[in-house]
Structure formats: C-alpha cells, structure tokens
Amino acid sequence: MNKRILIVDDDELLCNLLSSYLEEQGFETLVATDATEMQKLRERFHCHLLVLDVVMQGEDGLSICQRLRAEGDKIPIVILSGRDETVDRIIGLEFGADDYVTKPVEPRELVARIKAVLRRTSEQSLQAYDTKPVKFTFGDFVLDGLSRRLLRNGEIVPLTSDEFTLLMILTSMEGKTLSRTQLAIMLKGADQKIDQRNIDMLVSRVRKRIDDGSSQPEYLRTVRGVGYVFINA
C-alpha cells in the first residue's frame, strides 16, 4: 500500500499544490484545514505521516504536535512554517516533530524530507519490535511469545489469536499508553477498517482472563480519553 500523508493546513492553494505533487510521487494524500478535521480523518483512515502548518485557526501546528506526543502518539510529524527562526525550529523539534520545513516550500524538498522521516521512523519501529521479549512474566502469569500461550501457575489460559496478540503488544510496550487506533493498526494492519469498539470488546475479554473481570484492573488499565496501558504491578 502507498504511504498516506495527511496535510493539515488552512491554505487551500498550498494544500492542493502539495497534495498533487505528493500523489505524483506515489503517495496517497488527505487534507484537513484544522485539528478537528484532522482527528476525524485519522479516525477513518490510517495515516503514515502528518504535515502540520504552524499558523492555523484554532489549535496551531505546534500545539497539535505537543498534544499528540503527550498522548503517546508516535505518528511521524513534519512541521511546516512561514517563519525561518532558529528558536521556532528548536521549539518544533523539542515538541516532538521529526522535521521542520520553512515556507515557501519547494515540493521536491518536502518529498525528500518526508521520505527520510518515514525511512528513519520505520527503522526505529523495526528495532523496537526486534527487542520485544519472547517471554513476559507478571504476577502468576507467563506470556510465551514462541508457543503463543499464556500460562497461570503452569496452567494454560485459553486465549483467541487476537486476544493473545493484543496482550503481546501491550506487555511489550509496558507502561506506554496506546490509543485504540494504534492497537487496531498493530492488530489488523494499516489496510483494514478500524473499529475502535472492537478494541474495547477485545480488551474486556483479555481483562476477564488476567484481571478476573475486576472493575479495578490490576494490569490492563484504561487511560481516560486516550487508550490503554499495561502495568506490571
């Protein structure tokens, strides 16, 4: 599947220009004029990278970037700004942007920057995946990634394939909050339609296995308004 780029900018002319050029280079594109439209599109489509303009109505690009990073959202971000000030560049990178490009932007340069960011973040993701533990122990449980079994005091705990994979994802990223969208993509892939309700149901079933259906889960906890996190208490 072609990489999908979401451009968030209220300059319609610039958005059309960048969108056309990116599509000529083999990307798929989506366009949003503000943070609200961006969120709606991200709930419907998996996007591989955001291009965020700094100056917009409502929430500006730097604030969006800072908020997403605070929520644990690791989507690659390229900041687009009309100001070529060193301090703005530093702030953008400190807020978690992967790159910072100044206007007027040369579309060919932007494509090169986007490709570099995607390449770098993809390599980082693979490295993180490669370091996941084969076995993970918590409480009376042992999660065995090789045999794809969950054991409790040596006895097999029955799990469906999706339940096991969800637990593997969360334990391998212990302490990190993952959104429902992130979990859906990790489970089913970027090409599948994302139904966040299915994630909630899956989490509920896993909780019954490891937290005995407790209303105050010990391990698999909800982060209100964000998603879920695994805590090895």
Backbone as JSON, one array per atom type, in Angstrom:
{
  "sequence": "MNKRILIVDDDELLCNLLSSYLEEQGFETLVATDATEMQKLRERFHCHLLVLDVVMQGEDGLSICQRLRAEGDKIPIVILSGRDETVDRIIGLEFGADDYVTKPVEPRELVARIKAVLRRTSEQSLQAYDTKPVKFTFGDFVLDGLSRRLLRNGEIVPLTSDEFTLLMILTSMEGKTLSRTQLAIMLKGADQKIDQRNIDMLVSRVRKRIDDGSSQPEYLRTVRGVGYVFINA",
  "N": [[0.83, -1.19, 0.0], [0.47, 2.28, -0.76], [2.11, 4.94, 0.98], [0.3, 7.01, 3.18], [-0.26, 10.41, 3.42], [-1.18, 12.97, 5.6], [-2.12, 16.2, 5.24], [-2.22, 19.09, 7.1], [-3.48, 22.1, 7.01], [-4.6, 25.43, 6.6], [-4.41, 26.77, 4.26], [-5.69, 26.62, 1.29], [-4.81, 26.66, -1.4], [-2.06, 26.03, -1.21], [-2.27, 23.5, -0.04], [-3.51, 22.03, -2.1], [-1.52, 22.16, -4.04], [0.67, 20.83, -2.78], [-0.53, 18.36, -2.28], [-1.09, 17.4, -4.87], [1.51, 17.17, -5.92], [2.69, 15.31, -4.15], [1.11, 13.06, -4.66], [1.82, 12.59, -7.3], [4.3, 11.59, -6.8], [3.81, 9.13, -5.82], [2.52, 8.89, -3.37], [-0.38, 8.63, -1.22], [-2.83, 11.06, -0.37], [-4.39, 13.1, 2.15], [-6.38, 15.87, 3.19], [-6.71, 18.33, 5.69], [-8.2, 21.13, 7.28], [-7.99, 21.99, 9.86], [-7.44, 21.09, 13.38], [-9.66, 19.63, 14.23], [-10.81, 18.53, 11.89], [-8.63, 17.02, 11.14], [-8.53, 15.08, 13.2], [-10.95, 13.7, 12.75], [-10.46, 12.59, 10.22], [-8.3, 10.92, 10.83], [-9.51, 9.07, 12.43], [-10.93, 7.64, 10.61], [-9.13, 6.83, 8.63], [-5.97, 5.22, 8.26], [-3.03, 6.96, 8.71], [0.3, 7.63, 7.61], [2.02, 9.72, 8.07], [2.1, 13.09, 9.28], [1.76, 16.36, 7.97], [2.12, 19.36, 9.35], [0.94, 22.61, 9.51], [2.15, 25.57, 11.06], [0.74, 28.0, 11.67], [-2.6, 28.26, 12.12], [-6.21, 28.45, 12.18], [-7.78, 28.14, 15.35], [-6.46, 25.39, 17.09], [-2.98, 25.47, 16.84], [-0.25, 24.26, 14.73], [2.1, 23.57, 16.24], [1.04, 23.22, 18.81], [-0.7, 21.09, 18.33], [1.17, 19.11, 17.68], [2.62, 18.92, 20.11], [0.56, 18.07, 21.82], [-0.2, 15.57, 20.7], [2.15, 14.09, 21.09], [2.26, 14.1, 23.87], [0.12, 12.48, 24.37], [1.13, 10.09, 23.7], [1.2, 9.44, 21.06], [2.86, 8.36, 18.27], [3.02, 9.02, 15.59], [4.8, 9.98, 12.67], [5.83, 13.37, 12.24], [5.97, 16.27, 10.29], [6.76, 19.57, 10.52], [5.47, 22.55, 9.14], [6.33, 25.8, 8.39], [6.01, 29.37, 8.13], [7.93, 30.89, 9.19], [11.34, 31.36, 9.49], [12.88, 31.01, 11.83], [15.41, 30.33, 14.18], [14.75, 29.72, 16.85], [12.06, 28.94, 16.62], [12.33, 26.64, 15.13], [13.77, 25.04, 16.91], [11.92, 24.83, 19.01], [9.85, 23.45, 17.7], [11.07, 20.95, 17.19], [11.69, 20.18, 19.78], [9.15, 19.84, 20.76], [8.5, 17.47, 19.66], [8.4, 17.07, 16.92], [9.42, 15.5, 13.85], [10.74, 16.65, 11.77], [11.37, 19.9, 10.31], [10.2, 22.28, 8.17], [10.57, 25.18, 6.21], [8.48, 27.76, 4.8], [8.6, 29.75, 1.76], [7.81, 26.56, 0.51], [9.66, 24.16, -1.27], [8.28, 21.75, -3.22], [9.65, 19.4, -4.01], [11.73, 19.25, -2.18], [10.27, 18.92, 0.17], [9.13, 16.39, -0.25], [11.46, 14.84, -0.24], [12.26, 15.21, 2.4], [10.08, 14.05, 3.75], [10.27, 11.38, 2.88], [12.72, 10.71, 4.05], [12.12, 10.95, 6.79], [10.11, 8.98, 7.06], [11.58, 6.71, 6.4], [13.48, 6.68, 8.46], [11.88, 6.51, 10.82], [10.6, 4.12, 10.33], [12.68, 2.27, 10.46], [13.35, 2.58, 13.15], [11.05, 1.58, 14.34], [11.16, -1.11, 13.58], [13.47, -1.9, 14.94], [12.61, -1.58, 17.56], [10.63, -3.5, 17.62], [12.12, -5.83, 17.24], [13.39, -6.08, 19.67], [11.57, -6.96, 21.47], [10.55, -8.86, 24.31], [10.69, -12.46, 24.42], [9.47, -13.97, 26.35], [7.24, -12.98, 28.89], [6.74, -12.09, 32.18], [4.28, -11.7, 34.65], [2.83, -11.23, 37.76], [1.11, -14.15, 38.53], [1.37, -15.09, 36.02], [2.73, -16.21, 32.85], [3.65, -15.08, 29.77], [4.17, -16.49, 26.77], [5.83, -15.89, 23.91], [6.85, -17.5, 21.88], [5.56, -20.03, 21.91], [3.07, -19.06, 21.84], [1.33, -18.94, 24.07], [-0.5, -18.39, 27.09], [0.25, -18.76, 30.4], [-0.88, -19.62, 33.65], [0.26, -20.07, 36.75], [1.42, -22.33, 35.67], [-0.65, -23.51, 34.28], [-2.53, -23.58, 31.26], [-4.01, -20.67, 29.98], [-6.86, -20.09, 28.22], [-6.85, -18.32, 25.17], [-7.94, -16.37, 22.41], [-6.56, -15.88, 19.09], [-6.41, -13.11, 18.49], [-6.72, -12.03, 21.04], [-4.43, -12.96, 22.32], [-2.43, -11.7, 20.75], [-3.01, -8.99, 21.22], [-2.38, -8.83, 23.95], [0.34, -9.42, 23.85], [1.27, -7.17, 22.43], [0.69, -5.06, 24.23], [2.09, -5.82, 26.59], [4.7, -5.87, 25.64], [5.15, -3.24, 25.31], [5.16, -2.15, 27.82], [3.89, 0.09, 30.23], [3.5, 2.12, 28.44], [1.09, 4.15, 27.03], [-1.34, 3.23, 24.69], [-3.32, 4.2, 21.96], [-6.7, 3.39, 20.89], [-6.83, 3.35, 18.13], [-4.12, 2.96, 17.42], [-3.72, 0.4, 18.52], [-5.54, -1.08, 16.98], [-4.41, -0.88, 14.43], [-1.94, -2.17, 14.84], [-2.85, -4.69, 15.39], [-4.44, -5.5, 13.15], [-3.36, -4.37, 10.89], [-2.53, -1.69, 8.59], [-4.19, -1.55, 6.41], [-6.71, -2.36, 7.03], [-10.14, -1.71, 7.95], [-10.75, 0.39, 10.67], [-12.22, -0.33, 13.68], [-12.98, 0.94, 16.56], [-14.57, 0.11, 18.66], [-14.41, -2.63, 18.62], [-11.9, -3.0, 19.67], [-12.27, -2.21, 22.33], [-13.99, -4.25, 23.18], [-12.31, -6.44, 22.87], [-10.29, -5.85, 24.7], [-11.8, -6.0, 27.03], [-12.38, -8.74, 27.11], [-9.82, -9.83, 27.44], [-9.16, -8.79, 29.91], [-10.86, -10.25, 31.55], [-9.53, -12.61, 31.59], [-7.03, -12.06, 32.78], [-7.36, -10.26, 34.84], [-9.49, -11.16, 36.17], [-11.93, -10.03, 35.53], [-12.21, -7.76, 37.07], [-13.48, -4.63, 38.34], [-11.63, -2.77, 38.84], [-8.99, -2.97, 37.28], [-5.86, -4.66, 37.6], [-3.68, -4.98, 35.89], [-4.22, -4.4, 33.04], [-4.99, -1.36, 32.17], [-7.24, 1.43, 31.82], [-6.7, 4.5, 30.2], [-8.19, 7.35, 30.51], [-9.83, 8.89, 27.81], [-7.71, 8.5, 26.16], [-6.52, 5.78, 25.77], [-5.25, 2.53, 26.3], [-3.14, 0.92, 28.76], [-0.53, -1.24, 29.81], [0.33, -2.29, 32.99], [2.76, -3.63, 34.98], [2.18, -4.51, 37.86]],
  "CA": [[0.0, 0.0, 0.0], [1.2, 3.53, -0.77], [2.07, 5.69, 2.22], [-0.73, 8.05, 3.17], [0.17, 11.63, 4.09], [-2.26, 13.89, 5.96], [-1.67, 17.59, 5.27], [-3.11, 19.9, 7.94], [-3.13, 23.49, 6.69], [-5.81, 26.13, 6.14], [-4.11, 27.41, 2.97], [-6.23, 25.68, 0.31], [-3.96, 26.64, -2.59], [-0.84, 25.28, -0.89], [-2.65, 22.1, 0.16], [-3.73, 21.42, -3.41], [-0.22, 22.05, -4.69], [1.44, 19.76, -2.14], [-1.24, 17.1, -2.48], [-0.88, 16.96, -6.26], [2.9, 16.75, -6.11], [2.92, 14.08, -3.39], [0.46, 11.96, -5.37], [2.66, 12.3, -8.46], [5.45, 10.85, -6.3], [3.39, 7.8, -5.36], [1.86, 8.9, -2.07], [-1.78, 8.98, -1.09], [-2.91, 12.24, 0.48], [-5.63, 13.61, 2.71], [-6.19, 17.27, 3.56], [-7.56, 18.87, 6.74], [-7.94, 22.56, 7.48], [-7.75, 22.28, 11.28], [-7.25, 19.92, 14.23], [-10.9, 18.85, 14.29], [-10.89, 17.73, 10.66], [-7.52, 16.06, 11.22], [-8.93, 13.98, 14.08], [-11.99, 12.92, 12.07], [-9.84, 11.8, 9.15], [-7.46, 9.88, 11.43], [-10.39, 8.03, 12.95], [-11.43, 6.86, 9.47], [-8.04, 6.34, 7.79], [-4.63, 5.16, 8.85], [-2.07, 7.86, 8.06], [1.68, 7.3, 7.94], [2.78, 10.92, 8.44], [1.37, 14.36, 9.28], [2.42, 17.63, 7.65], [1.36, 20.31, 10.15], [1.28, 24.03, 9.41], [2.22, 26.19, 12.38], [-0.3, 29.01, 11.86], [-3.93, 27.86, 11.67], [-7.3, 28.82, 13.07], [-7.94, 27.16, 16.42], [-5.21, 24.82, 17.59], [-1.92, 25.6, 15.85], [0.52, 23.04, 14.46], [2.99, 23.23, 17.35], [0.2, 22.71, 19.9], [-1.15, 19.75, 17.93], [2.32, 18.23, 17.81], [2.88, 18.73, 21.53], [-0.53, 17.28, 22.4], [-0.12, 14.19, 20.22], [3.27, 13.43, 21.76], [1.87, 13.92, 25.27], [-0.82, 11.36, 24.39], [1.84, 8.88, 23.32], [1.02, 9.2, 19.62], [4.18, 8.39, 17.65], [2.97, 9.23, 14.15], [5.8, 10.95, 12.21], [5.3, 14.72, 12.01], [6.81, 17.31, 9.67], [6.18, 20.9, 10.76], [5.59, 23.49, 8.03], [6.21, 27.13, 8.98], [6.41, 30.52, 7.34], [8.98, 31.61, 9.9], [12.62, 30.66, 9.47], [13.58, 31.44, 13.03], [16.06, 29.22, 14.85], [14.02, 29.36, 18.06], [10.86, 28.19, 16.22], [12.81, 25.32, 14.71], [14.12, 24.3, 18.12], [10.68, 24.53, 19.73], [9.16, 22.4, 16.96], [11.75, 19.67, 17.41], [11.53, 19.84, 21.2], [7.76, 19.4, 20.95], [8.38, 16.11, 19.16], [8.36, 16.97, 15.45], [10.53, 14.74, 13.27], [11.46, 17.56, 10.88], [10.82, 21.25, 10.29], [10.45, 22.83, 6.83], [10.08, 26.56, 6.14], [7.85, 28.26, 3.58], [7.9, 28.95, 0.73], [8.38, 25.23, 0.45], [9.88, 23.52, -2.55], [7.66, 20.43, -3.08], [10.62, 18.32, -4.13], [12.44, 19.16, -0.9], [9.35, 18.35, 1.16], [9.05, 14.95, -0.52], [12.72, 14.24, 0.22], [12.22, 15.21, 3.87], [9.08, 13.07, 4.15], [10.84, 10.04, 2.66], [13.77, 10.5, 5.05], [11.47, 10.73, 8.08], [9.45, 7.67, 7.02], [12.63, 5.69, 6.42], [14.08, 6.67, 9.8], [10.91, 6.02, 11.81], [10.34, 2.71, 10.04], [13.82, 1.53, 11.0], [13.23, 2.61, 14.61], [9.96, 0.68, 14.71], [11.66, -2.47, 13.43], [14.41, -2.15, 16.02], [11.82, -1.74, 18.78], [9.94, -4.79, 17.53], [13.1, -6.89, 17.38], [13.85, -6.19, 21.04], [10.49, -7.39, 22.34], [10.88, -10.11, 25.0], [9.98, -13.65, 23.98], [8.62, -14.33, 27.48], [6.96, -11.85, 29.78], [6.16, -12.6, 33.42], [3.59, -10.73, 35.51], [2.04, -11.94, 38.75], [1.15, -15.62, 38.39], [1.28, -15.38, 34.59], [3.86, -16.18, 31.92], [3.21, -14.94, 28.38], [5.22, -17.08, 25.96], [5.66, -15.47, 22.53], [7.21, -18.56, 20.93], [4.49, -21.03, 21.86], [1.81, -18.3, 21.8], [0.48, -19.42, 25.16], [-0.49, -17.68, 28.37], [0.19, -19.73, 31.49], [-1.09, -19.12, 35.01], [0.73, -21.13, 37.65], [1.71, -23.51, 34.86], [-1.84, -23.96, 33.56], [-2.82, -22.78, 30.07], [-5.18, -19.81, 29.99], [-7.31, -20.04, 26.82], [-6.95, -17.02, 24.52], [-8.03, -16.37, 20.95], [-5.36, -15.32, 18.45], [-6.4, -11.65, 18.67], [-6.51, -11.73, 22.46], [-3.01, -13.18, 22.61], [-1.65, -10.66, 20.09], [-3.22, -7.75, 21.96], [-1.62, -8.9, 25.19], [1.75, -9.32, 23.47], [1.56, -5.77, 22.08], [0.65, -4.22, 25.43], [3.17, -6.16, 27.52], [5.98, -5.5, 25.04], [5.26, -1.78, 25.44], [4.73, -1.94, 29.2], [3.97, 1.45, 30.74], [3.22, 3.07, 27.38], [-0.33, 4.19, 26.66], [-1.61, 3.08, 23.27], [-4.7, 4.54, 21.61], [-7.45, 2.32, 20.23], [-6.42, 3.33, 16.72], [-2.8, 2.33, 17.35], [-3.88, -1.03, 18.77], [-6.22, -1.68, 15.84], [-3.44, -0.97, 13.33], [-0.96, -3.2, 15.19], [-3.52, -6.0, 15.34], [-5.02, -5.87, 11.87], [-2.66, -3.78, 9.76], [-3.0, -0.37, 8.17], [-5.15, -1.63, 5.3], [-8.01, -2.79, 7.5], [-11.0, -0.7, 8.53], [-10.55, 0.46, 12.11], [-13.43, -0.24, 14.5], [-12.46, 1.08, 17.91], [-15.42, -0.65, 19.58], [-13.87, -3.99, 18.67], [-10.75, -2.98, 20.58], [-12.81, -2.18, 23.68], [-14.51, -5.59, 23.48], [-11.16, -7.32, 22.99], [-9.67, -5.54, 25.99], [-12.68, -6.53, 28.08], [-12.21, -10.2, 27.18], [-8.5, -10.11, 28.0], [-9.23, -8.47, 31.35], [-11.51, -11.36, 32.25], [-8.53, -13.67, 31.72], [-5.87, -11.73, 33.62], [-7.78, -9.46, 35.99], [-10.71, -11.79, 36.69], [-13.08, -9.17, 35.28], [-12.32, -6.76, 38.13], [-13.84, -3.26, 37.93], [-10.4, -2.01, 39.02], [-7.97, -3.88, 36.76], [-4.5, -4.52, 38.13], [-2.68, -4.96, 34.83], [-4.62, -3.72, 31.81], [-5.73, -0.21, 32.67], [-7.75, 2.43, 30.88], [-6.29, 5.9, 30.35], [-9.4, 8.01, 30.03], [-9.68, 9.81, 26.7], [-6.51, 8.19, 25.36], [-6.48, 4.39, 25.33], [-4.97, 1.5, 27.3], [-1.74, 0.75, 29.12], [-0.27, -2.41, 30.64], [1.17, -2.0, 34.14], [3.17, -4.84, 35.7], [2.13, -4.02, 39.25]],
  "C": [[0.87, 1.24, 0.0], [1.08, 4.21, 0.58], [1.06, 6.82, 2.11], [-0.29, 9.23, 4.03], [-1.04, 12.52, 4.36], [-1.68, 15.29, 6.11], [-2.68, 18.4, 6.05], [-2.7, 21.35, 7.8], [-4.4, 24.17, 6.19], [-5.58, 26.94, 4.87], [-4.5, 26.43, 1.86], [-5.34, 25.55, -0.92], [-2.72, 25.81, -2.35], [-1.16, 23.8, -0.7], [-2.84, 21.38, -1.17], [-2.42, 21.19, -4.14], [0.58, 20.88, -4.11], [0.79, 18.4, -2.36], [-1.0, 16.55, -3.87], [0.54, 16.44, -6.46], [3.19, 15.45, -5.37], [2.29, 12.88, -4.09], [1.21, 11.6, -6.64], [3.87, 11.45, -8.07], [5.08, 9.52, -5.67], [2.76, 7.74, -3.99], [0.35, 9.03, -2.22], [-1.86, 10.17, -0.15], [-4.33, 12.49, 0.98], [-5.35, 15.04, 3.17], [-7.21, 17.65, 4.64], [-7.21, 20.33, 6.95], [-7.68, 22.92, 8.94], [-7.65, 20.97, 12.06], [-8.48, 19.03, 14.28], [-11.05, 17.96, 13.07], [-9.8, 16.67, 10.65], [-7.93, 14.84, 12.03], [-9.97, 13.09, 13.41], [-11.4, 12.04, 10.98], [-9.0, 10.66, 9.73], [-8.29, 8.76, 12.04], [-10.91, 7.12, 11.84], [-10.31, 6.2, 8.68], [-6.75, 6.24, 8.59], [-3.71, 6.06, 8.03], [-0.66, 7.55, 8.53], [2.49, 8.5, 8.4], [1.87, 12.14, 8.38], [2.29, 15.49, 8.83], [1.58, 18.7, 8.32], [1.85, 21.73, 9.92], [1.26, 24.63, 10.81], [1.03, 27.11, 12.62], [-1.61, 28.55, 11.24], [-4.96, 28.41, 12.63], [-7.47, 27.73, 14.13], [-6.59, 26.69, 16.91], [-4.13, 24.89, 16.52], [-1.1, 24.32, 15.76], [1.43, 22.61, 15.6], [2.21, 22.65, 18.52], [-0.31, 21.31, 19.59], [-0.03, 18.75, 18.14], [2.6, 17.9, 19.27], [1.82, 17.84, 22.17], [-0.45, 15.82, 21.98], [1.01, 13.44, 20.93], [2.96, 13.18, 23.24], [0.92, 12.74, 25.42], [-0.15, 10.03, 24.03], [1.72, 8.52, 21.86], [2.37, 9.4, 18.92], [4.16, 8.61, 16.14], [4.04, 10.23, 13.74], [5.17, 12.28, 11.85], [6.36, 15.61, 11.37], [6.08, 18.63, 9.87], [6.48, 21.8, 9.56], [5.37, 24.89, 8.59], [6.68, 28.22, 8.04], [7.53, 31.31, 7.98], [10.25, 30.77, 9.95], [13.47, 31.12, 10.65], [14.16, 30.22, 13.74], [15.28, 28.76, 16.07], [12.76, 28.58, 17.72], [11.23, 26.76, 15.82], [13.09, 24.45, 15.94], [12.87, 23.89, 18.89], [9.93, 23.39, 19.04], [9.76, 21.04, 17.21], [11.63, 19.23, 18.86], [10.12, 19.35, 21.5], [7.51, 18.02, 20.35], [8.26, 15.96, 17.66], [9.59, 16.21, 14.96], [11.35, 15.58, 12.3], [10.7, 18.87, 10.83], [11.2, 21.88, 8.96], [9.83, 24.23, 6.77], [9.47, 26.87, 4.77], [8.65, 29.45, 3.04], [8.6, 27.62, 0.53], [8.53, 24.77, -0.99], [9.33, 22.1, -2.45], [8.65, 19.28, -3.15], [11.41, 18.13, -2.84], [11.55, 18.52, 0.16], [9.23, 16.85, 0.99], [10.29, 14.24, -0.01], [12.74, 14.15, 1.74], [11.24, 14.15, 4.38], [9.63, 11.66, 4.01], [11.9, 9.72, 3.71], [13.17, 10.2, 6.43], [10.81, 9.35, 8.12], [10.47, 6.54, 7.09], [13.21, 5.55, 7.83], [13.13, 6.08, 10.84], [10.57, 4.56, 11.59], [11.45, 1.84, 10.61], [13.75, 1.47, 12.52], [12.15, 1.64, 15.08], [10.4, -0.78, 14.63], [12.61, -2.84, 14.55], [13.66, -2.39, 17.32], [11.12, -3.09, 18.79], [10.9, -5.94, 17.78], [13.53, -7.11, 18.82], [12.75, -6.64, 22.0], [10.86, -8.71, 23.02], [10.06, -11.27, 24.48], [9.03, -14.11, 25.08], [8.45, -13.11, 28.38], [6.23, -12.4, 30.99], [5.49, -11.47, 34.2], [2.68, -11.5, 36.46], [2.22, -13.44, 38.63], [1.22, -16.05, 36.93], [2.65, -15.4, 33.9], [3.29, -16.13, 30.51], [4.36, -15.39, 27.49], [4.98, -16.76, 24.49], [5.99, -16.55, 21.52], [6.09, -19.59, 20.79], [3.11, -20.4, 21.73], [0.83, -18.86, 22.82], [0.6, -18.49, 26.36], [-0.68, -18.73, 29.45], [-0.06, -19.01, 32.81], [-0.81, -20.24, 35.98], [0.91, -22.45, 36.91], [0.55, -24.03, 34.06], [-2.13, -23.01, 32.39], [-4.1, -21.97, 30.26], [-5.65, -19.66, 28.54], [-7.47, -18.61, 26.31], [-7.15, -17.22, 23.02], [-6.75, -15.75, 20.39], [-5.28, -13.81, 18.66], [-6.16, -11.26, 20.11], [-5.04, -11.89, 22.83], [-2.15, -12.05, 22.01], [-1.79, -9.32, 20.8], [-2.39, -7.73, 23.24], [-0.12, -8.81, 24.92], [2.13, -7.87, 23.17], [1.66, -4.92, 23.35], [1.78, -4.54, 26.4], [4.53, -5.77, 26.96], [6.22, -4.0, 25.09], [4.76, -1.36, 26.82], [4.93, -0.48, 29.64], [3.66, 2.51, 29.7], [1.75, 3.0, 27.0], [-0.49, 4.14, 25.15], [-3.08, 3.42, 23.0], [-5.39, 3.34, 20.96], [-7.07, 2.21, 18.77], [-5.07, 2.64, 16.56], [-2.92, 0.82, 17.55], [-4.54, -1.73, 17.59], [-5.26, -1.87, 14.68], [-2.43, -2.07, 13.6], [-1.56, -4.6, 15.09], [-3.86, -6.43, 13.93], [-4.28, -5.32, 10.66], [-3.31, -2.51, 9.29], [-4.09, -0.43, 7.1], [-6.57, -1.97, 5.76], [-8.81, -1.62, 8.06], [-10.9, -0.76, 10.06], [-11.89, 0.62, 12.82], [-12.97, -0.24, 15.96], [-13.3, 0.33, 18.94], [-14.94, -2.08, 19.71], [-12.69, -4.07, 19.62], [-11.23, -2.99, 22.02], [-13.32, -3.57, 24.1], [-13.37, -6.58, 23.69], [-10.46, -7.11, 24.33], [-10.49, -6.12, 27.13], [-12.51, -8.03, 28.24], [-10.87, -10.57, 27.8], [-8.49, -9.84, 29.5], [-9.87, -9.61, 32.14], [-10.52, -12.5, 32.49], [-7.45, -13.34, 32.74], [-6.22, -10.92, 34.87], [-9.08, -9.95, 36.6], [-11.94, -10.89, 36.57], [-13.27, -8.08, 36.31], [-12.69, -5.38, 37.57], [-12.65, -2.32, 38.11], [-9.23, -2.88, 38.59], [-6.58, -3.59, 37.33], [-3.49, -4.3, 37.02], [-3.08, -4.09, 33.63], [-5.55, -2.56, 32.16], [-6.15, 0.75, 31.56], [-7.17, 3.8, 31.22], [-7.38, 6.72, 29.7], [-9.1, 9.01, 28.91], [-8.49, 9.52, 25.81], [-6.53, 6.75, 24.85], [-6.21, 3.45, 26.49], [-3.47, 1.4, 27.53], [-1.63, -0.5, 29.99], [0.7, -2.02, 31.74], [1.49, -3.31, 34.85], [3.3, -4.47, 37.16], [2.94, -4.91, 40.19]]
}
